Amino acid sequence: MGKLSCGLEIPGVYEKDGRYYRVKQNKWHGLSRVDEGVSALYRALAEFEAQRPGSIGEMIAHYRAYGMDGLSPTTRADYHNMLTRLDALFGKMRIGALKPSHVAVFLEKRRKAGRGAVRANREFAVLSSVHDFGLRQGWLESNPCRGVRRNRETPRKRYVTNAEFLDAFERSPEAFQDLLALAYLTGIRQNDLRNLKRAENLKPDGIVFVESKTKKLHRQAWSDAVRFFVRRAMERFPESEYVLTNKFGRQWTLWAIDSQMDRLELNWTFKDLRAKAQSDAEHSVLGHDRQMEWLYRKVVNSRPVR
């Protein structure tokens, strides 16, 4: 078993000549084309293994194929990564063998390790979704995740100072400068920024789009600074349909953004710019109601750099 071009490792699945294959008893069974995507692969795999799943791993495979249709592409990709880890941990267990005590021990071990407690909560939520999916198919009598308390989470309170932001900005290549600047100036979420399209989202009165997380229509008014960085980004590769592109003229990927942040060796995350945008704005740029705004508003004694 090796890593497929999609980045996943699936027992018994291999890739050759642009197609995925399930190898069983030394026979290669065609599944789907690589260019059809991961969901098509898991549907074909589920159809190949059409019998009622007997293990959590087999149930996870069915969930990958049929249980994530309502998720956004970004969330779906994150789920696939977490499902791979869950499969490695629980995949060999028979359906119905997982108990609440197993789930609680999993969460507690991650908490005591001093790292990954929050990520464990996310994986716990995905594991619960898998079992809810199994319930709907009639494969289970109960969800062992129900009633198990998650690890405690505290809101992140990291304010990026002006000096920290400017240092990262000045050390970044121009294409990444535009991404950083617009993240700070607008407070738009990372996924929405990278998906902005010229024809679809740039309007005379501002940047208009439907937020991927809230599904609400968002309208960001133009300012001189926002207009400058948008124009500079588009002039670099005028043939691209996207507003923001990397140095090759392609849409920014989440991996590429994380990689660039790692190269800068920062002790803050790209997501922290959203908090900085809210903190430095004279009014709310995020569109949250007052009940949520406190998560982003930081008390600072420095002048904004914008």
C-alpha positions in Angstrom: 0.0 0.0 0.0 1.3 3.4 -0.9 0.1 7.0 -0.8 -2.2 7.8 -3.7 -1.9 11.0 -5.7 -4.9 12.4 -3.8 -2.8 12.1 -0.7 -4.7 9.3 1.0 -3.6 5.7 1.9 -6.4 3.2 1.5 -5.7 -0.5 2.2 -5.9 -2.6 -1.0 -6.3 0.4 -3.3 -3.7 1.3 -5.8 -3.3 3.8 -8.7 -2.2 3.0 -12.2 -2.5 4.8 -15.6 -4.9 7.4 -14.3 -7.3 5.0 -12.5 -7.8 3.6 -9.0 -7.9 -0.1 -8.5 -8.9 -2.5 -5.7 -6.5 -5.4 -5.5 -8.1 -8.5 -4.0 -6.7 -12.0 -4.1 -4.0 -10.7 -6.6 -6.7 -9.4 -9.0 -6.9 -5.8 -10.0 -10.5 -4.5 -10.1 -11.1 -1.1 -11.6 -12.8 1.5 -9.4 -12.8 5.0 -10.9 -10.7 7.5 -12.8 -8.3 9.7 -10.8 -9.8 12.9 -12.3 -13.2 12.0 -11.0 -12.1 12.8 -7.5 -12.0 11.2 -4.1 -15.8 10.9 -3.6 -16.1 8.9 -6.9 -13.4 6.6 -5.6 -15.2 5.9 -2.4 -18.5 5.4 -4.1 -16.9 2.8 -6.4 -15.2 1.2 -3.5 -18.4 1.0 -1.5 -20.2 -0.6 -4.5 -17.3 -3.1 -4.8 -17.7 -4.0 -1.2 -21.5 -3.9 -1.4 -22.2 -6.2 1.5 -23.2 -4.9 4.9 -20.1 -3.4 6.6 -18.8 -5.6 9.4 -16.1 -3.3 10.8 -15.9 0.4 11.7 -13.3 0.8 8.9 -15.9 -0.5 6.3 -18.5 1.8 7.8 -16.1 4.7 7.4 -15.6 3.8 3.7 -19.4 3.9 3.2 -19.5 7.3 5.0 -16.8 8.7 2.8 -18.7 7.6 -0.3 -22.3 8.6 0.7 -22.3 10.6 4.0 -20.5 13.8 3.1 -22.6 15.3 0.3 -23.7 18.3 2.3 -20.2 19.4 3.3 -18.2 22.1 1.6 -15.1 21.0 -0.4 -12.8 22.3 2.2 -14.6 20.6 5.1 -14.8 17.4 3.1 -11.0 17.4 2.6 -10.5 17.9 6.3 -12.9 15.1 7.1 -11.0 12.7 4.7 -7.8 13.4 6.7 -9.5 12.8 10.0 -11.3 9.7 8.8 -7.9 8.3 7.8 -6.7 8.7 11.4 -9.9 7.3 12.8 -9.7 4.3 10.5 -6.2 3.6 11.8 -7.4 3.8 15.4 -10.7 2.1 15.3 -11.1 0.6 11.8 -10.5 -3.0 12.8 -13.2 -3.0 15.5 -16.4 -4.7 14.7 -19.5 -2.5 14.3 -21.1 -2.2 17.7 -18.0 -3.0 19.6 -17.0 0.6 20.2 -18.2 1.7 23.7 -18.5 5.2 25.2 -15.6 4.3 27.5 -13.3 3.7 24.5 -14.2 7.1 23.1 -13.7 8.8 26.5 -10.2 7.2 26.9 -9.3 8.4 23.4 -10.2 12.0 24.3 -8.4 11.8 27.7 -5.2 10.4 26.3 -5.0 13.3 23.8 -5.7 15.8 26.6 -3.1 14.4 28.9 -0.5 14.3 26.1 -0.6 18.1 26.2 -1.3 18.6 22.5 -4.0 17.7 20.1 -6.9 18.0 22.6 -8.9 20.3 20.4 -8.1 18.3 17.3 -9.3 15.2 19.1 -12.6 17.0 19.7 -12.9 17.5 15.9 -12.1 13.8 15.2 -14.6 12.8 18.0 -17.3 14.9 16.1 -16.5 13.1 12.8 -16.5 9.7 14.5 -20.0 10.6 15.9 -21.1 11.6 12.4 -20.0 8.2 11.1 -22.0 6.4 13.7 -25.1 8.6 13.1 -24.7 7.6 9.4 -24.6 4.0 10.5 -27.7 4.4 12.6 -29.6 5.8 9.6 -28.6 2.7 7.5 -29.8 0.4 10.2 -26.3 -1.0 11.0 -26.3 0.1 14.6 -28.6 0.3 17.6 -26.8 3.4 19.3 -24.1 5.9 18.8 -21.3 5.3 21.4 -20.2 9.0 21.1 -23.5 10.3 22.6 -23.1 11.5 26.2 -19.3 11.5 26.1 -18.0 14.9 27.2 -15.5 16.6 24.9 -12.2 18.1 26.0 -12.5 21.6 27.3 -11.7 24.3 24.8 -10.8 28.0 25.5 -11.0 30.7 22.8 -7.8 31.6 21.2 -6.5 34.9 22.4 -3.6 35.7 20.1 -3.4 39.3 18.9 -0.9 39.8 16.0 0.9 43.1 16.7 1.6 45.6 14.0 5.3 44.9 14.2 4.6 41.1 13.8 2.3 41.7 10.9 4.6 44.1 9.1 7.6 41.8 9.6 5.8 38.9 8.0 4.5 41.1 5.2 7.9 42.5 4.3 9.5 39.0 4.2 6.8 37.5 2.0 6.8 37.2 -1.8 4.5 39.7 -3.4 1.7 37.2 -4.2 1.5 36.2 -0.5 1.7 39.9 0.5 -1.6 40.5 -1.4 -3.2 37.6 0.4 -2.0 38.7 3.9 -3.0 42.3 3.2 -6.6 41.5 2.1 -7.1 39.1 5.0 -6.2 41.9 7.4 -8.0 44.7 5.6 -11.3 42.8 5.0 -11.5 40.1 7.8 -12.7 37.7 5.1 -12.1 34.0 6.0 -9.2 32.2 4.4 -11.3 29.8 2.4 -13.5 32.6 1.0 -10.5 34.7 0.1 -8.8 32.0 -1.9 -12.1 31.3 -3.8 -12.8 34.9 -4.8 -13.4 35.1 -8.6 -13.0 38.2 -10.7 -16.2 38.0 -12.7 -18.4 36.6 -10.0 -17.4 38.4 -6.8 -16.0 41.9 -7.8 -18.7 44.4 -8.1 -18.7 48.2 -8.5 -19.8 48.7 -4.9 -17.4 46.1 -3.4 -16.5 42.4 -3.0 -19.7 40.4 -2.9 -19.8 36.7 -2.0 -21.7 34.1 0.0 -19.7 33.0 3.1 -18.8 29.4 3.0 -19.4 28.9 6.7 -22.5 30.9 7.4 -24.1 30.8 3.9 -24.8 34.5 4.3 -24.3 37.1 1.6 -21.3 39.3 2.5 -20.6 42.7 0.9 -17.1 44.2 1.6 -17.0 47.9 0.5 -14.0 49.1 -1.5 -11.3 51.2 0.2 -8.2 52.6 -1.4 -6.0 49.9 0.2 -8.3 47.0 -0.7 -8.6 48.2 -4.3 -4.8 48.5 -4.5 -4.0 45.0 -3.4 -6.9 43.5 -5.5 -5.6 45.3 -8.6 -2.0 44.3 -8.0 -3.0 40.7 -7.5 -5.0 40.5 -10.7 -2.4 42.3 -12.8 0.1 39.6 -12.0 -1.8 37.0 -13.9 -4.6 38.7 -15.9 -5.7 35.4 -17.5 -6.7 33.8 -14.2 -10.3 33.6 -13.1 -9.3 34.0 -9.5 -8.5 37.3 -7.7 -5.7 35.9 -5.6 -3.1 33.5 -7.1 0.2 32.1 -6.1 3.5 32.8 -7.9 2.5 30.3 -10.6 -0.8 32.0 -11.4 -2.8 29.2 -9.8 -5.4 29.4 -7.0 -4.0 29.4 -3.5 -4.5 26.0 -1.8 -4.8 25.5 1.9 -1.6 23.5 1.8 0.3 26.2 0.0 -0.8 28.9 2.5 0.2 26.7 5.5 3.5 26.0 3.8 4.2 29.7 3.2 3.3 30.5 6.9 5.7 27.7 8.0 8.6 29.2 5.9 8.0 32.5 7.6 8.5 30.7 10.9 5.7 32.7 12.6 4.2 32.0 16.1 0.8 33.1 14.9 -1.6 31.6 12.3 -3.3 32.9 9.2 -6.6 32.7 11.1 -5.3 35.1 13.7 -5.5 37.9 11.0 -9.2 37.7 11.2 -9.0 38.6 14.9 -6.6 41.4 14.1 -9.0 42.7 11.5 -11.7 42.9 14.0 -9.5 44.4 16.8 -8.2 47.2 14.6 -11.4 48.1 12.8 -13.4 51.1 13.9 -16.5 49.0 13.3 -17.2 45.3 12.9 -15.9 44.0 9.6 -16.9 40.4 10.3 -20.6 40.7 10.4 -21.0 38.8 13.7 -23.6 39.7 16.2 -22.6 41.1 19.5 -22.7 37.7 21.2 -19.9 36.4 19.0 -17.8 39.6 18.5 -16.0 39.2 21.8 -14.2 36.2 20.5 -12.4 38.5 18.0 -12.2 41.8 19.8 -8.9 42.2 21.6 -8.0 45.1 23.8 -4.8 46.6 22.4 -2.9 49.8 23.1 -1.4 50.2 19.6 -2.5 52.1 16.6 -3.7 49.9 13.6 -1.3 49.7 10.7 -4.0 50.1 8.0 
